[in-house]
Amino acid sequence: MRARWFVRGDLDGFFGLALDNLIQLLLIVALCKGLLGFPDDLLYARILPAVGLSILIGNLFYSWQGMQLARRQGRADVCALPYGINTVSLIVFVFLVMLPVKIDVLERTGDAALAAETAWKAGLVACLGSGLVELLGAFVVDRLRRHVPRAALLSTLAGIALTFISLDFLFRTYAHPVIGLSTFAIVCLVYFGKVRFKGGIPGGAVAVALGTALCWMTGLAHGSAPTESVGLHMPTPAVGSLFGSLAYLDDYFSIIFAMGLFNLLGSLQNLDSAEAAGDRFSTRLSLAANGIGTIVACSFGSCFPTTIYIGHPGWKALGARLGYSWLDGVVMTAIAFTGSVSVIAWAVPIEAGMAIVLWIAIVITAQAFQATPREHAPAVVIGLLPGVAAWGAFMLKMGARAADAKFTPSFGETLAATGVHYQGVFALAEGGIFTAMIVAAATVGVIEGRFRLAAAWCFAAAVLSFFGLMHGWRWTSGDTALALGWDVARDAAIGYAIMSAIFFVAPWVTDRSKPPEPAP
């Protein structure tokens, strides 16, 4: 049997994958313009062309990889790996890296243009760090997977998805309930109810089409089409801006490293899913290509890492093979290079597709419980909490800025007087991703009776806290920021060291043959 570069089933796969990537482009436009205040020349002439280039390179590679596998095995049913912008990294880098940098510069200088440019540069550095972790981790990922419990990884991602993704879009849904609830009903039918519309129309396309129509009918979409950004915008290197801002690697190391690790292991899980569907691709080559795609993105101006998408078995079941991947790359690149995404964003407001983003967040959160052993559920809950705390800290800060409060120790005293334990809130927010992963992993160790392993995780937390990578924070002119150094979060380090000691001696002072003591 001879594989072909395009078959009829690729058309169905293309519409589904292209819709996923289009939603990411619309989300980038909405967040970069509405939240970060990026000017059009930065967004449409620098960032989006780099995004398009990274999508094109990855999709062409995975199509070629699929063809090589098909020829090597004499098969015509090989389905290429789906690929695109990583939604979770997009949200995390915007809210936890770029927005704090923008606010800090704006508070210090009052220069909105400088604040936007600096935030962009910080995003480039975050994207570079994530890509390097993905690229280098491709050679040691199997060892990482053996030592990091799945509950620790999935619950940490779930904490971010539950708060920074799902809650924001839930608020949007109820701010515009006519649009939000109608489109969410379609998403529920297709993705939770497991039904398909007659004629094979993709459910996501139905949801977006209905949402777009309602946006225009209710007046949410209005005005004339913005055409000033339409034109040919080729990617231009951003290496100078990138390497001139490497100091942000220190400030946001815990976020950057953790997100790179999650992208790496998430892509590995998607490779496992593809293998279960009959297509076994080279692990190292696939993951390395993913990392290279992210590095290419930041080298030309994109702040947003790429990833191997979930859903390979679904695309294969639709009949998609190789063509859906390269066609998606070509079309998304054309949209990004021509600036036509500005017209699409005007015609299809983000509210039209917000139900799909909300669904993604719900699935990520649910997976943390579904894809882990039932007895690990307490560890999953513990892993969720730091993400919730980080979101709470974010909302607290946004409220304080709206009230024009100054971020000084006196502001902390005001919070304490109202019963807000601000030290704990800000301590959990800084290095919260590390906190979630490590504490959840230690909890899994305790649940499984591997007390020495739990002790090792807690000792690692003590070391990270001692140097400020976890729980180290300081006041800045308009925010709180990570504080790195020697003996930074001493109390947290001591607390984790005591936990480590308790778990280490547990085998000598406890007896697992007895039933656990009842809760008070």
N, C-alpha and C positions, 0 to 999 in steps of 0.2 A: 504494500500500500504506500502511495506516495503523498507526502504532506504538501499542502498548498499554502501560499501566503495569505489567501483570503477565501473563505467559504461563506455560504449563506448564513450560517449561525453566528458568524462574526458580527453581523449587523446588529443582532439583538444584544450581544455582549458589548458592542461599542456604545450603544445608547445608554446602557446601564453604567459602564465605567466612565463615559464622558460626562454623564450627569453628576456622578460623584466628584469628579475633578472640577466641573463647572461650579458646583456648590462651594468648593474650596476657594476658587477664584473670587466668587462673589463675597465670601466671608473675608478674604484678604482685603478686598476693596472697602467693605463696610468697616472693618476694624482699623485699617490704616488711615482712612479718611475721617471717619466719625470719631474714633477714640484717640488715635495718635496724632491726628492733624497733619498728615503728610501732604505736601503739595502735589499737584497733578504730575509735574515733570519728574518728581522722584518716584511716584507710584507707577505711572504708566510708561515712563521712558527708561527706568532703571530696574525697579523691583520685578514687575510683571514679565518683561522680556527674559530676565534670568530665571524666573519660575518656569516659563514656557520651555526654555532651553533644558532645564533639569528634567522636566517631564518627558521631553522628546528623547533625550539621551537614554534614560531608563527604559522607556517603552520600546525603543529600537533594539536595545540590548536584550531585553527579555523575549522579544519576538525572535531575534536571531538565536538566542539560547534554546528556545522551544523548537526551532527548525533543526538545530544540531541534534537535539535529543530524538526528534522524530526520524531523522535520517539514520542515526546510529542504531535505532531500535526497529527501523522499518515499519513505523506506525504513522497513521494519518489522524489520530485522535488526540495528539498532544495539545494541551491548552497552555498558553503562555501565562506567566505570573502577572497578576494585576498590580499596578504601580501608580503612585501619585503622591500628592502632598499629605503629610501626616497631620491629621486634624488636632490631635492632642498636643503635639509640639507647637503647632500654630497658636493655639489658645494659650499655652503655658508661656511661650516666649513673648507673646504680646502683653499678657497681664502681669507676669512675674519678672520680666527683664526689661522690655522696651518701655512700657508705661511708667514704671518707677524711675527709669533714667530720664525720660522726658519730663516728668514732674519735678525731679531734683534740679535739672538744668533750668527749667522755667522759673522755679522758685529763686534760684541763685542769680539769674541774669535777666529774667523778664523777656528774653528773646525767643519768640515762638519758633522762628526758623532754625535757630541754633539747636533748640530743644528737639525738634523733629529730626534734624540731621544726626544729632548725637544718639538718639534712640535707634535710628536706622543702623548706625555703626555698631551699637551694642548688639542689635539683632544679628548682624553679620557674624560677629564673634561667637555668639551663641550657636548659630548654625554651623560654623566651622568646628567648634568643639564637639557638637553632636556628630558631625560627619566623621571626624577623626576617631571617636569612640566606636562608631559603627564599622569603619574600615579596619582598624586594628583589632577590634573585638571579633571580627570574622574568623580569626585564626585561633581564638581561645574560647569561642562561645560555648562549645560543648562542655567544657570544664565549668564555666560559669553556670550553665543550666543545671548541672548536677549539685551545685552547692547553694543555690538561691531557691528557696521554696516558691512554688507557683503562687501560693496565697500572698506572699510578700509582694511580688511583682504586680499581680492583678489588683490587689486591694489598693495599692498606692496609686495606680492609674485610675481606679474607680473613684478614689477620693477627689481627684482632679475633675473627672468627668461629671461626678455628681454635683459639684459646686460650680466651677468656673464655666462649664459647658451647659449642663442641663438646667441649672437654676436661672442663668441669664436668659436662655431661650424659653424657659417656662414663663418668666416674667414677660417676655415679649409676646408669648402666646396669649396671655390673659390681658395684656395691654391692647391687643388687637384680636379679640376672641372670635370674631366672625371669620377671619382668615386663619388664625392659629388652630382653632378647634376643628374647623372643616378639613384642613389639610392633615391634621393629626389623625382624624378618623380614617383617611385614606391610608396613611402609613400603618395604622393599627391593623387594618384589614389585610394589607399585603404582607407585612413583615411579621406580625404577631398571629394573624389569622391564617397565614399560609395559603392565601388564595391568589389567583391571577385573573386579570381582566381579560375578557373575551377579545380575541384578535391578537393576543400576545403583547398588548401595550404594556410597557413597564410601569409598575405602580408608582415609582418615584417620579416618572414623567407626568403621570396623571395628577399627582399631588402638586407638583410645581405649576402645571398648567392651570389647575383650579385656583391655586394661591395667587398666581399672576392675574387671572381674571378678576378675582375678588379684590385684589389690591387696586386695580383700576376702577372697579365699580364703586368702591368705598372712598375713593379719593386719596388713598395712601400714596399711590403713584401719580405723579402729575408733572407738568412742565414739558418743555420741549427737549428733544434728545440732545445730550451733550456731545458735540462733534469736534470740539477743540482738541481732544486727546487722540482722535482717530488719525492714524498715519503709520508709516513704517517706523518701528522702534527696534533697532537691532541691539542685542546684548553688548554691553561694554564692560571691560574688566573693572573690578572694584577692589583689586588687590591692595592698592595704596590705602584706601579707607579701611580695609579689613585689618591690615597689619599695624596701622596707626592707632588701633583701638584695642589691642590685645590685653590691656589692663583689666578690661571687663571680665576676662577669664577668671581672675581672682575674685572679683566681687560676686560673681554668680556661678562659681564653680559647682556648687552642690546641685543647682538646678540643671546646668548644662550637662554635667557628667551623668546624672541620673536619667535625664531624658534620652541621652545617647544610648545608655544601657537598656532602657525600656524599648526604644526603637529596635535595637539589635535583637533582643529576645522576642519581641513581638513579631518581627520578620521571620525569626527562626520558627516560631509556632505556625506561621502561615506557610512556611516551607513544609513543615510536617503535615499540615492539612492538604497541601498539594500532593504530597507523596501518598497519603491515604486515598486520594482520588485517582492514583495510578501514574502520576507524573513525578518522577524523582529527579530533582535538579541538584547540581553541585552546591552544597551548603556554603562553602567558602567563597566560591565565585559569585554566587547570588548575593550574599551578604556584602561582599566587598564592592560589588557593582552598586549596591544601594548606598553604601558610604560614599563612593565616588560621586554619585549623583548629587548627594547633599553638599559635598565639597565644591563641585562645579556650580551649584546654586549660589553659594555664598561668594564664590570668587567673581561672580558677575553681578552681584547685587541683591540676591534674594536672601531673606532672613528665615526661610521656612524649609525645614528638612523634608526629604522625601522618604517614602517607605514602601515595602511590599504590602499590598493591601490584603485584607481578609476577603474571603469569598471565592477563591479559585474553584472549589468544587461546584459552586453555584453557576459560575460562568461556563464551566465545562458542561454542566447539565443542560444549559441553554443551547449548546451546540457551538459555542465560541471556541476558536482554536488559536491561530496566531495573528490573524488580521485585526481583531478587535483591539489589540494592544498597540501596534504601530499606527493604526488609524487614529486612535485616541491621542497619541503623541503628536501626530501631524496637525490634527484639528485644534487641540489645546494650544499648541505653539502658534498657529496662525492667529488664534484669538488674542493671545498674549502679545505677539509681535506687532499687531496692527492697532492696538489700543481699542479694539471693538468691544472689549470687556466693559468699557465705560458705558456704551450704549446698552449692552445686555444688562448691566447692573441697574440702569435706569428703567428698562422695560420689565425686568424681572427683579423686583426688590427682594432683599434678603429675607423679608417676612414670608415670601412665597415658598422658600425652601427651608424655613426654620424648623419645620416638623421633622425633616430628615436629620438635621443636626441633633435635635433633641432625641430622636430615636437612636442615633449613634451613641450618645452619652448614656442612654438607658441600657443599651446592649453591653457597653463596657462595664457598667456597674453590675449588671446582672451576671455577667460572665465571671466576675470575681467570686461569686458564690457557686455558680453552676459548674465551673471548670476546676474546682478544688474539692478535696475530700470533705464530706459533710462535717466531720469532727473538727475541721480547721476553720469553721465559721467564726468562732470568737477572734481568731487571728485576723480574719478579713475585716471584721468590724473595727478592730484596733487599728488596722492599716488605713481605714477610711478617715479616722478622726483627725490626723494632722492636716489632711487636705481640707476638711471642714474648717479647722482652725485657721488655716492660711486664707481661706475665703472670708472668714469672719474678720480677720485682720485687715484684709483688703477693703471690705465694706466699711469698717470702722474708720480707716484712713480717708476713704472717699467722703464720708460724712463729715469728718473733721475739716477737710479742705473746703467743703461747701460752706462750712461755718467760719472759714478763714482762721482756723486755729493754727497756732505755731507748734511745730514738733520739737518741744523742749521738755526737760524734766518736770517743769511746772504743769505741762499738759498731762504728763503721766500722773502727777499728784491729783489733778482734777478727775481723771478717770478712776483712780483708786478710791476717791471720796464717794463716787457713785456706785462702788461695788464691782468695778471692772478690774480683773486681775491682769492688767496690761502687760506685766512682765512675762506672764505665761503665754499670753496671746502672741506677742511679738517674738518670743523665744521659739514657739512652735512654728511660726511663719518662716523664720530663717532656717534653712536646711530642712524644711518640713518633708521633702521627698525622701531624703536620707532617713529621717526619723521614722516615717511610715514603713519603709522597707525593712529597716533593721529591727524595729520593735515587733513588727508582724512576724519576721523570721524567727526572732527569739521566742515568740509565743508558740509558733509551730513546733519548735524544739521542745518546749515544755510539754505541749499536748502529746507529742510522740514519746515522751520520756527520755529524750536525748538532752539531758541537762547540761552536759559539758558543751554541746553545740550552742545551746542557749546562752551559756556563760561567755562563749567566744563572741557571739553577736553583741552582747552587752558590753564586753570589753572594747570591742571596736567602736561602739557608740561613745564610750568614755573617752577614747583617744580623739575621735572626731570632735567631741564637745570641748575637750581641752584646748584644741587649736581653733575653735570657733566655727568649724564647718557645720556643726549642728548647734543651734540655740545661741550662737554668738550674734549679738545685735548691738547697734548703736544709734543714737539720734543723728539725723542729718538736718539740713535746713528745711526740707519739706517732706521728710519721710523717715523711715527707719531702714537701715541697711545692714548687710552681713558684716560682722566684725571678725577679722582673721588676726591671729597672733598667738602669743604664748599665754596659757592660763586664762583664756577668755571666758568660757562658760564653766567656771570652777564648780559651782554647786551641781550643775547637771552632770559634769564629769564624775564627781564624787558619788552622786546618786546611781549612775550606771555602773560604777565600779562596785558599789555595794550589791547591786542586783547580780552582777557577775559572780561575786563571791558567794552569794546565797545559792545561786544555781549550781556553782561548782561543788559545794559541799553537800548539796541536796541528796546525792546517792547514799551518803553515810548517815544522814540524820532523818531520812524519810523511808517509807515502805510503800511501794506502789501496789502491793498485794491487797491493801486495805482500800475500801471504797472511799472516794473523796468526801471530805467533810461537807455537810449541807450548808448552803449559803444562809447567812443570818437573815 
